[in-house]
Amino acid sequence: MEYQKPLCECSEELLVLDNVHSNNYRITKDGKVSKRKIGKPAKEGWGNELFCENCGNVYALDEDEQKRVVRGEIQREGF
Ligand SMILES: [Zn+2]
């Protein structure tokens, strides 16, 4: 099955939320977490949540059987 990046309910692409370093990471078209950071530089590692820049919804970060990032349960409603 072809991979599709996880989308928010508002149809915006989700970012990987890094709670430790306050950074967000994009997801590549292969379903991997991009090394490119948004915002200030940080050390290694990322969180386990997906974040919508548009509406602020937060979802659990899940992986499919090929270890690709997919959207999990909603954790927090947005703004
Ligand atoms: Zn959204």
N, CA, C, O and the ligand as a Tripos MOL2 file, in Angstrom:
@<TRIPOS>MOLECULE
protein
  317   315    80     0     0
PROTEIN
NO_CHARGES

@<TRIPOS>ATOM
      1 N           0.8380   -1.1900    0.0000 N.3       1 MET1
      2 CA          0.0000    0.0000    0.0000 C.3       1 MET1
      3 C           0.8750    1.2420    0.0000 C.2       1 MET1
      4 O           1.8630    1.3170    0.7300 O.2       1 MET1
      5 N           0.5120    2.1970   -0.8070 N.am      2 GLU2
      6 CA          1.3120    3.4130   -0.8850 C.3       2 GLU2
      7 C           1.1590    4.2320    0.3820 C.2       2 GLU2
      8 O           0.0640    4.3830    0.9240 O.2       2 GLU2
      9 N           2.2780    4.7520    0.8320 N.am      3 TYR3
     10 CA          2.2680    5.5320    2.0640 C.3       3 TYR3
     11 C           1.6660    6.9110    1.8410 C.2       3 TYR3
     12 O           1.9100    7.5580    0.8220 O.2       3 TYR3
     13 N           0.8890    7.3390    2.7960 N.am      4 GLN4
     14 CA          0.3970    8.7060    2.7850 C.3       4 GLN4
     15 C           0.7430    9.3530    4.1060 C.2       4 GLN4
     16 O           0.5340    8.7780    5.1740 O.2       4 GLN4
     17 N           1.2720   10.5530    4.0160 N.am      5 LYS5
     18 CA          1.6240   11.2540    5.2460 C.3       5 LYS5
     19 C           0.3850   11.4530    6.1070 C.2       5 LYS5
     20 O          -0.7130   11.6780    5.5980 O.2       5 LYS5
     21 N           0.5780   11.3670    7.4150 N.am      6 PRO6
     22 CA         -0.5660   11.5790    8.3000 C.3       6 PRO6
     23 C          -1.0930   13.0080    8.2110 C.2       6 PRO6
     24 O          -0.3320   13.9750    8.2500 O.2       6 PRO6
     25 N          -2.3910   13.1120    8.0940 N.am      7 LEU7
     26 CA         -3.0380   14.4110    7.9970 C.3       7 LEU7
     27 C          -3.9280   14.6390    9.2040 C.2       7 LEU7
     28 O          -4.4560   13.6980    9.7970 O.2       7 LEU7
     29 N          -4.0830   15.9000    9.5540 N.am      8 CYS8
     30 CA         -5.0100   16.2890   10.6120 C.3       8 CYS8
     31 C          -6.4400   16.2000   10.0900 C.2       8 CYS8
     32 O          -6.6840   16.0780    8.8900 O.2       8 CYS8
     33 N          -7.3670   16.2650   11.0280 N.am      9 GLU9
     34 CA         -8.7780   16.3340   10.6320 C.3       9 GLU9
     35 C          -9.0600   17.5560    9.7810 C.2       9 GLU9
     36 O          -9.9950   17.5620    8.9800 O.2       9 GLU9
     37 N          -8.2420   18.6010    9.9580 N.am     10 CYS10
     38 CA         -8.4230   19.8240    9.1690 C.3      10 CYS10
     39 C          -7.6910   19.7280    7.8400 C.2      10 CYS10
     40 O          -7.6650   20.6950    7.0790 O.2      10 CYS10
     41 N          -7.0850   18.5540    7.5430 N.am     11 SER11
     42 CA         -6.4100   18.2350    6.2840 C.3      11 SER11
     43 C          -5.0230   18.8500    6.1630 C.2      11 SER11
     44 O          -4.4150   18.7920    5.0940 O.2      11 SER11
     45 N          -4.5200   19.4290    7.2260 N.am     12 GLU12
     46 CA         -3.1450   19.9210    7.2520 C.3      12 GLU12
     47 C          -2.2000   18.7450    7.5290 C.2      12 GLU12
     48 O          -2.5560   17.8030    8.2380 O.2      12 GLU12
     49 N          -0.9760   18.8140    6.9540 N.am     13 GLU13
     50 CA          0.0220   17.7890    7.2570 C.3      13 GLU13
     51 C           0.4680   17.9030    8.7040 C.2      13 GLU13
     52 O           0.6930   19.0010    9.2120 O.2      13 GLU13
     53 N           0.5930   16.7660    9.3590 N.am     14 LEU14
     54 CA          1.0150   16.7650   10.7580 C.3      14 LEU14
     55 C           2.5290   16.7870   10.8690 C.2      14 LEU14
     56 O           3.2400   16.2550   10.0160 O.2      14 LEU14
     57 N           3.0070   17.4100   11.9310 N.am     15 LEU15
     58 CA          4.4270   17.4540   12.2530 C.3      15 LEU15
     59 C           4.6800   16.5900   13.4710 C.2      15 LEU15
     60 O           3.7900   16.3750   14.2930 O.2      15 LEU15
     61 N           5.9190   16.0920   13.5780 N.am     16 VAL16
     62 CA          6.2910   15.3400   14.7810 C.3      16 VAL16
     63 C           6.6660   16.3360   15.8620 C.2      16 VAL16
     64 O           7.5300   17.1910   15.6690 O.2      16 VAL16
     65 N           6.0120   16.2140   16.9860 N.am     17 LEU17
     66 CA          6.2230   17.1460   18.0850 C.3      17 LEU17
     67 C           7.3000   16.6030   19.0070 C.2      17 LEU17
     68 O           7.2290   15.4650   19.4710 O.2      17 LEU17
     69 N           8.2900   17.4300   19.2630 N.am     18 ASP18
     70 CA          9.3850   17.0660   20.1610 C.3      18 ASP18
     71 C           9.2120   17.8460   21.4520 C.2      18 ASP18
     72 O           9.5710   19.0200   21.5390 O.2      18 ASP18
     73 N           8.6650   17.1860   22.4380 N.am     19 ASN19
     74 CA          8.3920   17.8760   23.7000 C.3      19 ASN19
     75 C           9.6650   18.1980   24.4620 C.2      19 ASN19
     76 O           9.7220   19.1590   25.2290 O.2      19 ASN19
     77 N          10.6740   17.3870   24.2400 N.am     20 VAL20
     78 CA         11.8990   17.5590   25.0170 C.3      20 VAL20
     79 C          12.6380   18.8130   24.5770 C.2      20 VAL20
     80 O          13.1120   19.5910   25.4050 O.2      20 VAL20
     81 N          12.7310   19.0010   23.2720 N.am     21 HIS21
     82 CA         13.5450   20.0960   22.7570 C.3      21 HIS21
     83 C          12.7160   21.2100   22.1280 C.2      21 HIS21
     84 O          13.2670   22.1550   21.5640 O.2      21 HIS21
     85 N          11.4180   21.1010   22.2230 N.am     22 SER22
     86 CA         10.5490   22.1350   21.6700 C.3      22 SER22
     87 C          10.7830   22.3530   20.1830 C.2      22 SER22
     88 O          10.8000   23.4870   19.7060 O.2      22 SER22
     89 N          10.9610   21.2700   19.4640 N.am     23 ASN23
     90 CA         11.0890   21.3590   18.0230 C.3      23 ASN23
     91 C          10.0290   20.4970   17.3660 C.2      23 ASN23
     92 O           9.4730   19.5810   17.9720 O.2      23 ASN23
     93 N           9.7700   20.8160   16.1220 N.am     24 ASN24
     94 CA          8.8790   19.9860   15.3270 C.3      24 ASN24
     95 C           9.6400   19.4680   14.1170 C.2      24 ASN24
     96 O          10.5440   20.1280   13.6050 O.2      24 ASN24
     97 N           9.2620   18.2840   13.6700 N.am     25 TYR25
     98 CA          9.9270   17.6720   12.5230 C.3      25 TYR25
     99 C           8.8930   17.3170   11.4800 C.2      25 TYR25
    100 O           7.8010   16.8530   11.8070 O.2      25 TYR25
    101 N           9.2320   17.5310   10.2380 N.am     26 ARG26
    102 CA          8.3480   17.0900    9.1760 C.3      26 ARG26
    103 C           8.5160   15.5880    8.9640 C.2      26 ARG26
    104 O           9.4920   14.9820    9.4060 O.2      26 ARG26
    105 N           7.5440   15.0120    8.2830 N.am     27 ILE27
    106 CA          7.5840   13.5980    7.9470 C.3      27 ILE27
    107 C           7.8890   13.4920    6.4670 C.2      27 ILE27
    108 O           7.2810   14.1890    5.6540 O.2      27 ILE27
    109 N           8.8260   12.6260    6.1110 N.am     28 THR28
    110 CA          9.1810   12.4880    4.7090 C.3      28 THR28
    111 C           8.1080   11.6860    3.9850 C.2      28 THR28
    112 O           7.2250   11.0940    4.6060 O.2      28 THR28
    113 N           8.2040   11.6800    2.6560 N.am     29 LYS29
    114 CA          7.1980   10.9580    1.8770 C.3      29 LYS29
    115 C           7.3250    9.4540    2.0720 C.2      29 LYS29
    116 O           6.4280    8.6990    1.6980 O.2      29 LYS29
    117 N           8.4380    9.0170    2.6570 N.am     30 ASP30
    118 CA          8.6180    7.5930    2.9510 C.3      30 ASP30
    119 C           8.1080    7.2280    4.3460 C.2      30 ASP30
    120 O           8.1730    6.0680    4.7530 O.2      30 ASP30
    121 N           7.6050    8.2150    5.0670 N.am     31 GLY31
    122 CA          7.0670    7.9270    6.3860 C.3      31 GLY31
    123 C           8.0910    7.9670    7.4980 C.2      31 GLY31
    124 O           7.8330    7.4960    8.6050 O.2      31 GLY31
    125 N           9.2480    8.5280    7.2060 N.am     32 LYS32
    126 CA         10.2740    8.6630    8.2390 C.3      32 LYS32
    127 C          10.2330   10.0770    8.8010 C.2      32 LYS32
    128 O           9.7590   11.0090    8.1530 O.2      32 LYS32
    129 N          10.7340   10.2110   10.0060 N.am     33 VAL33
    130 CA         10.8260   11.5350   10.6000 C.3      33 VAL33
    131 C          12.0290   12.2500   10.0060 C.2      33 VAL33
    132 O          13.1560   11.7580   10.0600 O.2      33 VAL33
    133 N          11.7670   13.4130    9.4430 N.am     34 SER34
    134 CA         12.8390   14.1690    8.8040 C.3      34 SER34
    135 C          13.8330   14.6580    9.8360 C.2      34 SER34
    136 O          13.4530   15.0040   10.9540 O.2      34 SER34
    137 N          15.1120   14.6890    9.4670 N.am     35 LYS35
    138 CA         16.1370   15.2240   10.3520 C.3      35 LYS35
    139 C          16.0970   16.7450   10.3530 C.2      35 LYS35
    140 O          16.6430   17.3940   11.2460 O.2      35 LYS35
    141 N          15.4540   17.2950    9.3590 N.am     36 ARG36
    142 CA         15.3910   18.7490    9.2880 C.3      36 ARG36
    143 C          14.4460   19.2850   10.3420 C.2      36 ARG36
    144 O          13.3100   18.8280   10.4690 O.2      36 ARG36
    145 N          14.9090   20.2220   11.0670 N.am     37 LYS37
    146 CA         14.1340   20.7550   12.1690 C.3      37 LYS37
    147 C          13.4370   22.0330   11.7420 C.2      37 LYS37
    148 O          13.8740   22.7550   10.8460 O.2      37 LYS37
    149 N          12.3420   22.2710   12.4220 N.am     38 ILE38
    150 CA         11.6530   23.5420   12.2590 C.3      38 ILE38
    151 C          11.8630   24.3030   13.5550 C.2      38 ILE38
    152 O          11.5930   23.7860   14.6390 O.2      38 ILE38
    153 N          12.3300   25.4930   13.4430 N.am     39 GLY39
    154 CA         12.6280   26.2500   14.6530 C.3      39 GLY39
    155 C          14.0820   26.0880   15.0440 C.2      39 GLY39
    156 O          14.9330   25.7520   14.2210 O.2      39 GLY39
    157 N          14.3430   26.3270   16.2780 N.am     40 LYS40
    158 CA         15.7450   26.3230   16.7200 C.3      40 LYS40
    159 C          16.3320   24.9190   16.7170 C.2      40 LYS40
    160 O          15.6070   23.9380   16.8790 O.2      40 LYS40
    161 N          17.6520   24.8250   16.5320 N.am     41 PRO41
    162 CA         18.2980   23.5060   16.4790 C.3      41 PRO41
    163 C          18.1970   22.7650   17.8000 C.2      41 PRO41
    164 O          18.0830   23.3700   18.8660 O.2      41 PRO41
    165 N          18.2390   21.4740   17.7100 N.am     42 ALA42
    166 CA         18.1180   20.6550   18.9090 C.3      42 ALA42
    167 C          19.0400   19.4600   18.8090 C.2      42 ALA42
    168 O          19.6470   19.2090   17.7690 O.2      42 ALA42
    169 N          19.1360   18.7310   19.8980 N.am     43 LYS43
    170 CA         19.8950   17.4920   19.8750 C.3      43 LYS43
    171 C          19.0530   16.3870   19.2530 C.2      43 LYS43
    172 O          17.9830   16.6310   18.6950 O.2      43 LYS43
    173 N          19.5580   15.1840   19.3620 N.am     44 GLU44
    174 CA         18.8730   14.0630   18.7270 C.3      44 GLU44
    175 C          17.5580   13.7210   19.4080 C.2      44 GLU44
    176 O          17.2830   14.1380   20.5330 O.2      44 GLU44
    177 N          16.7860   12.9750   18.7150 N.am     45 GLY45
    178 CA         15.5800   12.4270   19.3190 C.3      45 GLY45
    179 C          14.3480   13.2580   19.0250 C.2      45 GLY45
    180 O          14.4260   14.4680   18.8160 O.2      45 GLY45
    181 N          13.2310   12.5970   19.0130 N.am     46 TRP46
    182 CA         11.9720   13.3030   18.8290 C.3      46 TRP46
    183 C          10.9260   12.6650   19.7100 C.2      46 TRP46
    184 O          11.1140   11.5890   20.2780 O.2      46 TRP46
    185 N           9.8370   13.3570   19.7980 N.am     47 GLY47
    186 CA          8.7840   12.8990   20.6860 C.3      47 GLY47
    187 C           7.9450   11.8200   20.0620 C.2      47 GLY47
    188 O           8.3000   11.2490   19.0300 O.2      47 GLY47
    189 N           6.8410   11.5490   20.6890 N.am     48 ASN48
    190 CA          5.9710   10.4890   20.2040 C.3      48 ASN48
    191 C           4.5680   11.0300   19.9380 C.2      48 ASN48
    192 O           3.5700   10.3260   20.0960 O.2      48 ASN48
    193 N           4.5190   12.2980   19.5310 N.am     49 GLU49
    194 CA          3.2330   12.8890   19.2310 C.3      49 GLU49
    195 C           3.2950   13.6280   17.9000 C.2      49 GLU49
    196 O           4.3510   14.0750   17.4520 O.2      49 GLU49
    197 N           2.1370   13.7350   17.2970 N.am     50 LEU50
    198 CA          2.0050   14.4730   16.0410 C.3      50 LEU50
    199 C           1.1950   15.7350   16.3070 C.2      50 LEU50
    200 O           0.2260   15.7270   17.0670 O.2      50 LEU50
    201 N           1.6050   16.7870   15.6790 N.am     51 PHE51
    202 CA          1.0670   18.1130   15.9830 C.3      51 PHE51
    203 C           0.6220   18.7990   14.7070 C.2      51 PHE51
    204 O           1.2920   18.7150   13.6780 O.2      51 PHE51
    205 N          -0.5170   19.4810   14.7810 N.am     52 CYS52
    206 CA         -1.0060   20.2480   13.6400 C.3      52 CYS52
    207 C          -0.7270   21.7210   13.8700 C.2      52 CYS52
    208 O          -1.1730   22.3110   14.8540 O.2      52 CYS52
    209 N           0.0290   22.3100   12.9300 N.am     53 GLU53
    210 CA          0.3400   23.7360   13.0410 C.3      53 GLU53
    211 C          -0.8940   24.5930   12.8290 C.2      53 GLU53
    212 O          -0.9840   25.7140   13.3290 O.2      53 GLU53
    213 N          -1.8280   24.0580   12.0920 N.am     54 ASN54
    214 CA         -2.9880   24.8480   11.6880 C.3      54 ASN54
    215 C          -3.9940   24.9900   12.8270 C.2      54 ASN54
    216 O          -4.3930   26.1040   13.1650 O.2      54 ASN54
    217 N          -4.4030   23.8750   13.4180 N.am     55 CYS55
    218 CA         -5.4630   23.9330   14.4240 C.3      55 CYS55
    219 C          -4.9870   23.5250   15.8120 C.2      55 CYS55
    220 O          -5.7320   23.6660   16.7810 O.2      55 CYS55
    221 N          -3.7630   23.0210   15.9260 N.am     56 GLY56
    222 CA         -3.2120   22.7160   17.2370 C.3      56 GLY56
    223 C          -3.5760   21.3530   17.7910 C.2      56 GLY56
    224 O          -3.2140   21.0390   18.9250 O.2      56 GLY56
    225 N          -4.2810   20.5360   17.0260 N.am     57 ASN57
    226 CA         -4.5830   19.1820   17.4870 C.3      57 ASN57
    227 C          -3.3010   18.3810   17.6770 C.2      57 ASN57
    228 O          -2.3320   18.5500   16.9370 O.2      57 ASN57
    229 N          -3.3100   17.5120   18.6730 N.am     58 VAL58
    230 CA         -2.1640   16.6330   18.9300 C.3      58 VAL58
    231 C          -2.6400   15.1880   18.8970 C.2      58 VAL58
    232 O          -3.6320   14.8290   19.5320 O.2      58 VAL58
    233 N          -1.9200   14.3700   18.1490 N.am     59 TYR59
    234 CA         -2.2620   12.9490   18.0110 C.3      59 TYR59
    235 C          -1.0920   12.0950   18.4710 C.2      59 TYR59
    236 O           0.0540   12.5440   18.4790 O.2      59 TYR59
    237 N          -1.3870   10.8750   18.8490 N.am     60 ALA60
    238 CA         -0.3120    9.9240   19.1280 C.3      60 ALA60
    239 C           0.4150    9.6010   17.8280 C.2      60 ALA60
    240 O          -0.1870    9.5710   16.7550 O.2      60 ALA60
    241 N           1.7210    9.3610   17.9410 N.am     61 LEU61
    242 CA          2.5050    8.9280   16.7840 C.3      61 LEU61
    243 C           2.5150    7.4090   16.7650 C.2      61 LEU61
    244 O           2.9920    6.7680   17.7020 O.2      61 LEU61
    245 N           1.9940    6.8500   15.7090 N.am     62 ASP62
    246 CA          1.9910    5.4090   15.5270 C.3      62 ASP62
    247 C           2.8760    5.0440   14.3510 C.2      62 ASP62
    248 O           3.2310    5.8970   13.5380 O.2      62 ASP62
    249 N           3.2270    3.7770   14.2660 N.am     63 GLU63
    250 CA          3.9700    3.2870   13.1100 C.3      63 GLU63
    251 C           3.2090    2.1250   12.4950 C.2      63 GLU63
    252 O           2.5930    1.3200   13.1950 O.2      63 GLU63
    253 N           3.2640    2.0560   11.1760 N.am     64 ASP64
    254 CA          2.6450    0.9070   10.5250 C.3      64 ASP64
    255 C           3.6330   -0.2610   10.5170 C.2      64 ASP64
    256 O           4.7060   -0.1800   11.1160 O.2      64 ASP64
    257 N           3.2640   -1.3430    9.8360 N.am     65 GLU65
    258 CA          4.1060   -2.5440    9.8750 C.3      65 GLU65
    259 C           5.4440   -2.3480    9.1800 C.2      65 GLU65
    260 O           6.3600   -3.1560    9.3300 O.2      65 GLU65
    261 N           5.5450   -1.2600    8.4140 N.am     66 GLN66
    262 CA          6.8310   -0.9440    7.7760 C.3      66 GLN66
    263 C           7.5330    0.2100    8.4590 C.2      66 GLN66
    264 O           8.3880    0.8710    7.8700 O.2      66 GLN66
    265 N           7.1650    0.4450    9.7080 N.am     67 LYS67
    266 CA          7.8250    1.4670   10.5330 C.3      67 LYS67
    267 C           7.6860    2.8600    9.9470 C.2      67 LYS67
    268 O           8.5870    3.6930   10.0490 O.2      67 LYS67
    269 N           6.5500    3.0900    9.3400 N.am     68 ARG68
    270 CA          6.3010    4.4180    8.8030 C.3      68 ARG68
    271 C           5.3440    5.1570    9.7330 C.2      68 ARG68
    272 O           4.4520    4.5660   10.3410 O.2      68 ARG68
    273 N           5.5540    6.4360    9.8230 N.am     69 VAL69
    274 CA          4.7710    7.2320   10.7690 C.3      69 VAL69
    275 C           3.3250    7.3480   10.3000 C.2      69 VAL69
    276 O           3.0570    7.7380    9.1640 O.2      69 VAL69
    277 N           2.4130    7.0090   11.1760 N.am     70 VAL70
    278 CA          0.9930    7.1770   10.8940 C.3      70 VAL70
    279 C           0.3240    7.8270   12.0990 C.2      70 VAL70
    280 O           0.8710    7.8460   13.2010 O.2      70 VAL70
    281 N          -0.8670    8.3570   11.8630 N.am     71 ARG71
    282 CA         -1.5830    9.0640   12.9050 C.3      71 ARG71
    283 C          -2.2730    8.0900   13.8490 C.2      71 ARG71
    284 O          -2.9350    7.1520   13.4060 O.2      71 ARG71
    285 N          -2.1170    8.3120   15.1390 N.am     72 GLY72
    286 CA         -2.7940    7.4990   16.1370 C.3      72 GLY72
    287 C          -3.9780    8.2370   16.7340 C.2      72 GLY72
    288 O          -4.5530    9.1290   16.1090 O.2      72 GLY72
    289 N          -4.3280    7.8600   17.9300 N.am     73 GLU73
    290 CA         -5.4520    8.4630   18.6280 C.3      73 GLU73
    291 C          -5.2170    9.9430   18.8830 C.2      73 GLU73
    292 O          -4.0830   10.3790   19.0790 O.2      73 GLU73
    293 N          -6.3030   10.7100   18.8780 N.am     74 ILE74
    294 CA         -6.1610   12.1260   19.2300 C.3      74 ILE74
    295 C          -5.8690   12.2340   20.7150 C.2      74 ILE74
    296 O          -6.4900   11.5620   21.5380 O.2      74 ILE74
    297 N          -4.9070   13.0960   21.0430 N.am     75 GLN75
    298 CA         -4.4860   13.2800   22.4310 C.3      75 GLN75
    299 C          -5.0730   14.5540   23.0250 C.2      75 GLN75
    300 O          -5.5910   14.5540   24.1420 O.2      75 GLN75
    301 N          -4.9860   15.6270   22.2690 N.am     76 ARG76
    302 CA         -5.4800   16.9170   22.7720 C.3      76 ARG76
    303 C          -6.1250   17.6780   21.6260 C.2      76 ARG76
    304 O          -5.6230   17.6840   20.5020 O.2      76 ARG76
    305 N          -7.2380   18.3130   21.9280 N.am     77 GLU77
    306 CA         -7.8920   19.1520   20.9380 C.3      77 GLU77
    307 C          -7.1120   20.4490   20.7890 C.2      77 GLU77
    308 O          -6.4180   20.8910   21.7040 O.2      77 GLU77
    309 N          -7.2460   21.0350   19.6290 N.am     78 GLY78
    310 CA         -6.4680   22.2310   19.3070 C.3      78 GLY78
    311 C          -7.0080   23.4930   19.9310 C.2      78 GLY78
    312 O          -7.7090   23.4660   20.9420 O.2      78 GLY78
    313 N          -6.6730   24.5700   19.3180 N.am     79 PHE79
    314 CA         -6.9310   25.9020   19.8730 C.3      79 PHE79
    315 C          -8.4230   26.1900   20.0240 C.2      79 PHE79
    316 O          -8.8010   27.2700   20.4790 O.2      79 PHE79
    317 ZN         -5.4230   20.5420   12.1340 Zn       80 ZN80
@<TRIPOS>BOND
     1     1     2 1
     2     2     3 1
     3     3     4 2
     4     3     5 am
     5     5     6 1
     6     6     7 1
     7     7     8 2
     8     7     9 am
     9     9    10 1
    10    10    11 1
    11    11    12 2
    12    11    13 am
    13    13    14 1
    14    14    15 1
    15    15    16 2
    16    15    17 am
    17    17    18 1
    18    18    19 1
    19    19    20 2
    20    19    21 am
    21    21    22 1
    22    22    23 1
    23    23    24 2
    24    23    25 am
    25    25    26 1
    26    26    27 1
    27    27    28 2
    28    27    29 am
    29    29    30 1
    30    30    31 1
    31    31    32 2
    32    31    33 am
    33    33    34 1
    34    34    35 1
    35    35    36 2
    36    35    37 am
    37    37    38 1
    38    38    39 1
    39    39    40 2
    40    39    41 am
    41    41    42 1
    42    42    43 1
    43    43    44 2
    44    43    45 am
    45    45    46 1
    46    46    47 1
    47    47    48 2
    48    47    49 am
    49    49    50 1
    50    50    51 1
    51    51    52 2
    52    51    53 am
    53    53    54 1
    54    54    55 1
    55    55    56 2
    56    55    57 am
    57    57    58 1
    58    58    59 1
    59    59    60 2
    60    59    61 am
    61    61    62 1
    62    62    63 1
    63    63    64 2
    64    63    65 am
    65    65    66 1
    66    66    67 1
    67    67    68 2
    68    67    69 am
    69    69    70 1
    70    70    71 1
    71    71    72 2
    72    71    73 am
    73    73    74 1
    74    74    75 1
    75    75    76 2
    76    75    77 am
    77    77    78 1
    78    78    79 1
    79    79    80 2
    80    79    81 am
    81    81    82 1
    82    82    83 1
    83    83    84 2
    84    83    85 am
    85    85    86 1
    86    86    87 1
    87    87    88 2
    88    87    89 am
    89    89    90 1
    90    90    91 1
    91    91    92 2
    92    91    93 am
    93    93    94 1
    94    94    95 1
    95    95    96 2
    96    95    97 am
    97    97    98 1
    98    98    99 1
    99    99   100 2
   100    99   101 am
   101   101   102 1
   102   102   103 1
   103   103   104 2
   104   103   105 am
   105   105   106 1
   106   106   107 1
   107   107   108 2
   108   107   109 am
   109   109   110 1
   110   110   111 1
   111   111   112 2
   112   111   113 am
   113   113   114 1
   114   114   115 1
   115   115   116 2
   116   115   117 am
   117   117   118 1
   118   118   119 1
   119   119   120 2
   120   119   121 am
   121   121   122 1
   122   122   123 1
   123   123   124 2
   124   123   125 am
   125   125   126 1
   126   126   127 1
   127   127   128 2
   128   127   129 am
   129   129   130 1
   130   130   131 1
   131   131   132 2
   132   131   133 am
   133   133   134 1
   134   134   135 1
   135   135   136 2
   136   135   137 am
   137   137   138 1
   138   138   139 1
   139   139   140 2
   140   139   141 am
   141   141   142 1
   142   142   143 1
   143   143   144 2
   144   143   145 am
   145   145   146 1
   146   146   147 1
   147   147   148 2
   148   147   149 am
   149   149   150 1
   150   150   151 1
   151   151   152 2
   152   151   153 am
   153   153   154 1
   154   154   155 1
   155   155   156 2
   156   155   157 am
   157   157   158 1
   158   158   159 1
   159   159   160 2
   160   159   161 am
   161   161   162 1
   162   162   163 1
   163   163   164 2
   164   163   165 am
   165   165   166 1
   166   166   167 1
   167   167   168 2
   168   167   169 am
   169   169   170 1
   170   170   171 1
   171   171   172 2
   172   171   173 am
   173   173   174 1
   174   174   175 1
   175   175   176 2
   176   175   177 am
   177   177   178 1
   178   178   179 1
   179   179   180 2
   180   179   181 am
   181   181   182 1
   182   182   183 1
   183   183   184 2
   184   183   185 am
   185   185   186 1
   186   186   187 1
   187   187   188 2
   188   187   189 am
   189   189   190 1
   190   190   191 1
   191   191   192 2
   192   191   193 am
   193   193   194 1
   194   194   195 1
   195   195   196 2
   196   195   197 am
   197   197   198 1
   198   198   199 1
   199   199   200 2
   200   199   201 am
   201   201   202 1
   202   202   203 1
   203   203   204 2
   204   203   205 am
   205   205   206 1
   206   206   207 1
   207   207   208 2
   208   207   209 am
   209   209   210 1
   210   210   211 1
   211   211   212 2
   212   211   213 am
   213   213   214 1
   214   214   215 1
   215   215   216 2
   216   215   217 am
   217   217   218 1
   218   218   219 1
   219   219   220 2
   220   219   221 am
   221   221   222 1
   222   222   223 1
   223   223   224 2
   224   223   225 am
   225   225   226 1
   226   226   227 1
   227   227   228 2
   228   227   229 am
   229   229   230 1
   230   230   231 1
   231   231   232 2
   232   231   233 am
   233   233   234 1
   234   234   235 1
   235   235   236 2
   236   235   237 am
   237   237   238 1
   238   238   239 1
   239   239   240 2
   240   239   241 am
   241   241   242 1
   242   242   243 1
   243   243   244 2
   244   243   245 am
   245   245   246 1
   246   246   247 1
   247   247   248 2
   248   247   249 am
   249   249   250 1
   250   250   251 1
   251   251   252 2
   252   251   253 am
   253   253   254 1
   254   254   255 1
   255   255   256 2
   256   255   257 am
   257   257   258 1
   258   258   259 1
   259   259   260 2
   260   259   261 am
   261   261   262 1
   262   262   263 1
   263   263   264 2
   264   263   265 am
   265   265   266 1
   266   266   267 1
   267   267   268 2
   268   267   269 am
   269   269   270 1
   270   270   271 1
   271   271   272 2
   272   271   273 am
   273   273   274 1
   274   274   275 1
   275   275   276 2
   276   275   277 am
   277   277   278 1
   278   278   279 1
   279   279   280 2
   280   279   281 am
   281   281   282 1
   282   282   283 1
   283   283   284 2
   284   283   285 am
   285   285   286 1
   286   286   287 1
   287   287   288 2
   288   287   289 am
   289   289   290 1
   290   290   291 1
   291   291   292 2
   292   291   293 am
   293   293   294 1
   294   294   295 1
   295   295   296 2
   296   295   297 am
   297   297   298 1
   298   298   299 1
   299   299   300 2
   300   299   301 am
   301   301   302 1
   302   302   303 1
   303   303   304 2
   304   303   305 am
   305   305   306 1
   306   306   307 1
   307   307   308 2
   308   307   309 am
   309   309   310 1
   310   310   311 1
   311   311   312 2
   312   311   313 am
   313   313   314 1
   314   314   315 1
   315   315   316 2
@<TRIPOS>SUBSTRUCTURE
     1 MET1         2 RESIDUE 1 A MET
     2 GLU2         6 RESIDUE 1 A GLU
     3 TYR3        10 RESIDUE 1 A TYR
     4 GLN4        14 RESIDUE 1 A GLN
     5 LYS5        18 RESIDUE 1 A LYS
     6 PRO6        22 RESIDUE 1 A PRO
     7 LEU7        26 RESIDUE 1 A LEU
     8 CYS8        30 RESIDUE 1 A CYS
     9 GLU9        34 RESIDUE 1 A GLU
    10 CYS10       38 RESIDUE 1 A CYS
    11 SER11       42 RESIDUE 1 A SER
    12 GLU12       46 RESIDUE 1 A GLU
    13 GLU13       50 RESIDUE 1 A GLU
    14 LEU14       54 RESIDUE 1 A LEU
    15 LEU15       58 RESIDUE 1 A LEU
    16 VAL16       62 RESIDUE 1 A VAL
    17 LEU17       66 RESIDUE 1 A LEU
    18 ASP18       70 RESIDUE 1 A ASP
    19 ASN19       74 RESIDUE 1 A ASN
    20 VAL20       78 RESIDUE 1 A VAL
    21 HIS21       82 RESIDUE 1 A HIS
    22 SER22       86 RESIDUE 1 A SER
    23 ASN23       90 RESIDUE 1 A ASN
    24 ASN24       94 RESIDUE 1 A ASN
    25 TYR25       98 RESIDUE 1 A TYR
    26 ARG26      102 RESIDUE 1 A ARG
    27 ILE27      106 RESIDUE 1 A ILE
    28 THR28      110 RESIDUE 1 A THR
    29 LYS29      114 RESIDUE 1 A LYS
    30 ASP30      118 RESIDUE 1 A ASP
    31 GLY31      122 RESIDUE 1 A GLY
    32 LYS32      126 RESIDUE 1 A LYS
    33 VAL33      130 RESIDUE 1 A VAL
    34 SER34      134 RESIDUE 1 A SER
    35 LYS35      138 RESIDUE 1 A LYS
    36 ARG36      142 RESIDUE 1 A ARG
    37 LYS37      146 RESIDUE 1 A LYS
    38 ILE38      150 RESIDUE 1 A ILE
    39 GLY39      154 RESIDUE 1 A GLY
    40 LYS40      158 RESIDUE 1 A LYS
    41 PRO41      162 RESIDUE 1 A PRO
    42 ALA42      166 RESIDUE 1 A ALA
    43 LYS43      170 RESIDUE 1 A LYS
    44 GLU44      174 RESIDUE 1 A GLU
    45 GLY45      178 RESIDUE 1 A GLY
    46 TRP46      182 RESIDUE 1 A TRP
    47 GLY47      186 RESIDUE 1 A GLY
    48 ASN48      190 RESIDUE 1 A ASN
    49 GLU49      194 RESIDUE 1 A GLU
    50 LEU50      198 RESIDUE 1 A LEU
    51 PHE51      202 RESIDUE 1 A PHE
    52 CYS52      206 RESIDUE 1 A CYS
    53 GLU53      210 RESIDUE 1 A GLU
    54 ASN54      214 RESIDUE 1 A ASN
    55 CYS55      218 RESIDUE 1 A CYS
    56 GLY56      222 RESIDUE 1 A GLY
    57 ASN57      226 RESIDUE 1 A ASN
    58 VAL58      230 RESIDUE 1 A VAL
    59 TYR59      234 RESIDUE 1 A TYR
    60 ALA60      238 RESIDUE 1 A ALA
    61 LEU61      242 RESIDUE 1 A LEU
    62 ASP62      246 RESIDUE 1 A ASP
    63 GLU63      250 RESIDUE 1 A GLU
    64 ASP64      254 RESIDUE 1 A ASP
    65 GLU65      258 RESIDUE 1 A GLU
    66 GLN66      262 RESIDUE 1 A GLN
    67 LYS67      266 RESIDUE 1 A LYS
    68 ARG68      270 RESIDUE 1 A ARG
    69 VAL69      274 RESIDUE 1 A VAL
    70 VAL70      278 RESIDUE 1 A VAL
    71 ARG71      282 RESIDUE 1 A ARG
    72 GLY72      286 RESIDUE 1 A GLY
    73 GLU73      290 RESIDUE 1 A GLU
    74 ILE74      294 RESIDUE 1 A ILE
    75 GLN75      298 RESIDUE 1 A GLN
    76 ARG76      302 RESIDUE 1 A ARG
    77 GLU77      306 RESIDUE 1 A GLU
    78 GLY78      310 RESIDUE 1 A GLY
    79 PHE79      314 RESIDUE 1 A PHE
    80 ZN80       317 GROUP 0 **** ****
